[in-house]
Amino acid sequence: MTIWEWLDRVGERRARVMIDRPANVRLLANVIGCSLVFGFLGAIMVLVWLPVPEANKDLLTYMLGQLSGFAGGVVAYHYTMTAGARELDAKRAETNGKAIDGLKSAIEGITAATGNHTPDVTLQPGETAQADPAAGGGADRQTKG
């Protein structure tokens, strides 16, 4: 067995393991979100116990404001994403149901108006269909020349 065959077998085994195991595609977003929230909470705790030097007070206030905005965005995203997704899914299901009902009505109306006609001519390969001017088919499209 060559090294390439061995690597191929290892890759196939890893692929089978990954298929059998459910993947968490949001793992990186969750890790970043948790680190922002806990970083904000940690900064607040540190500021409660440690005095802030007067020279760094403005810089620290600015950085804490940015961190609080990031943490608030993470919390808002996670809470509104689930609630909004449920409402949006319900609205989509209702709209799709209405669209399907409308399409059914349109198909039934077309079928009722035209009837279930079968063609009176069957074309063979290489033949071309032409309208009969005497029957009124295509008479207005003829050109004189």
Secondary structure, 3 states (H helix, E strand, C coil): CCHHHHHHHHHHHHHHHHHHCCCCCCHHHHHHHHHHHHHHHHHHHHHHHCCCCHHHHHHHHHHHHHHHHHHHHHHHHHHHHHHHHHHHHHHHHHHHHHHHHHHHHHHHHHHHHHCCCCCCCCCCCCCCCCCCHHHCCCHHHCCCC
